[in-house]
Amino acid sequence: MAPVRALGDYVLVVDAAAGGAAAAAITLTTLRGPLQLSGTGQAGGASPMRFRGQARADAGSEGALDNLLNVIGRRQGAVSNLSIG
């Protein structure tokens, strides 16, 4: 989808203890790469999974990642907003 060699390295943390009431807290962060992702949410428990985050291109990669950012989520300028649940 994007003419970029590697999109990046990311960490997705699912912390069952932090969510409380049988829900797990979810955190997404970017370690490195041209596609910057971040967000938080929760899964499990009484409510369905929820996640809110953002995606953006690193400086110099905007042109190569523009179409991918359009597909990922609703655009607000250079940022794509991610929403699940």
C-alpha positions, 0 to 999 in steps of 0.5 A, spaced: 500 500 500 505 504 501 512 505 497 516 505 503 521 499 505 519 498 512 513 502 516 516 501 523 517 498 529 511 498 534 509 496 541 502 494 543 501 493 550 495 489 553 495 490 561 490 486 564 491 489 571 490 496 569 483 495 566 480 493 572 473 489 572 476 484 567 478 489 562 485 490 559 488 496 558 491 497 551 497 502 549 500 502 542 506 506 541 511 507 535 519 505 537 521 508 530 519 508 523 516 513 518 509 511 520 507 514 527 502 510 531 499 512 538 493 510 541 490 507 547 483 503 549 481 497 553 478 490 551 474 485 555 470 486 561 462 488 560 463 493 554 466 492 547 473 493 545 474 501 544 481 504 541 482 511 539 489 513 536 492 517 531 497 515 525 501 520 521 507 520 517 514 522 519 517 528 516 519 527 509 515 520 508 508 524 507 508 523 500 509 516 500 504 514 506 499 519 504 494 514 501 495 509 507 493 514 511 487 515 507 485 508 508 487 507 516 482 512 518 479 519 518 484 525 516 484 531 519 490 534 515 496 530 516 493 526 522 489 520 521 484 518 527 483 511 528 477 509 532 475 502 534 468 501 538 
